């Protein structure tokens, strides 16, 4: 079983999924305590999550394919961005967000 960190609730394959949340900072840190794979491809998102969780979240622009039993901590922005907009750190910290857990069954 792998735990990922992703910056949107995306289904990486067909199958059965559950998306739970929002979860607290304490719950997010507990989810990551046994290790994780970052799939955060934008430096501003990695910086915001690193600061918020007090855990180093590396930028790692990879494509993942979650398998049965895998989980992902999801950074979910609570505002829709204009098409093609890439946020810098200052812009991202002003947008409300929540964290959720995506599980593949």
C-alpha positions in Angstrom: 0.0 0.0 0.0 1.3 3.4 -1.0 0.3 6.8 0.4 0.5 9.7 -2.1 0.1 13.4 -1.8 -1.7 15.0 -4.8 -3.0 18.5 -5.5 -6.4 17.5 -6.9 -8.9 14.7 -6.3 -8.3 12.8 -9.5 -9.2 9.2 -10.2 -6.1 7.6 -11.7 -7.9 4.4 -13.0 -11.3 2.8 -13.2 -12.4 1.1 -10.0 -14.0 1.8 -6.6 -13.0 5.0 -4.9 -13.9 6.9 -1.7 -13.1 10.5 -1.1 -13.4 11.5 2.6 -12.9 14.8 4.3 -12.3 17.4 5.1 -9.6 16.1 7.5 -7.6 18.0 10.1 -4.0 18.9 10.0 -3.4 16.3 12.8 -5.1 13.6 10.7 -3.1 14.5 7.6 0.2 14.3 9.5 -0.8 10.9 10.9 -1.6 9.6 7.4 1.8 10.6 6.3 3.8 9.4 9.3 4.8 6.0 7.7 6.1 7.6 4.5 4.6 8.9 1.3 5.2 9.7 -2.3 4.7 13.3 -3.4 3.0 13.8 -6.7 2.8 17.5 -6.2 4.1 19.1 -9.4 3.9 22.8 -8.5 6.3 24.4 -6.2 3.8 26.8 -4.6 1.5 23.8 -3.6 4.5 21.9 -2.2 5.6 25.0 -0.2 2.1 25.7 1.2 1.6 22.1 2.2 5.1 21.9 3.7 4.5 25.0 5.8 1.0 23.9 6.8 1.9 20.4 7.8 5.5 21.1 9.1 6.7 18.2 6.8 8.9 18.6 3.8 6.8 18.0 0.7 9.1 17.8 -2.3 8.0 18.9 -5.8 7.7 15.7 -7.8 5.8 16.1 -11.1 5.0 12.5 -11.7 2.0 10.6 -13.0 0.6 8.1 -10.6 -1.6 5.1 -10.9 -3.2 4.2 -7.6 -3.6 0.5 -6.9 -6.2 -1.2 -4.6 -5.4 -0.2 -1.0 -3.5 3.0 -1.9 -4.5 6.3 -0.4 -3.8 9.9 -1.3 -3.8 13.0 0.8 -5.5 15.6 -1.5 -5.0 19.3 -1.4 -8.4 20.6 -2.5 -8.7 24.3 -3.4 -12.1 25.7 -2.6 -12.1 28.1 -5.5 -12.1 27.4 -9.2 -9.1 29.0 -11.0 -9.3 30.7 -14.4 -8.3 28.4 -17.3 -4.5 28.0 -17.5 -3.8 29.9 -14.3 -0.7 28.8 -12.4 -0.6 30.2 -8.9 2.5 31.5 -7.2 3.0 31.1 -3.4 1.5 34.5 -2.5 -1.6 33.8 -4.6 -2.0 30.3 -3.3 -1.9 31.2 0.4 -4.9 33.5 -0.2 -7.1 30.8 -1.6 -9.0 28.7 1.0 -8.3 24.9 0.8 -9.1 21.7 2.7 -7.4 18.3 2.8 -9.1 15.1 2.0 -8.2 11.4 1.7 -8.8 9.5 -1.5 -8.8 5.7 -1.2 -8.9 3.1 -4.0 -10.8 -0.1 -3.1 
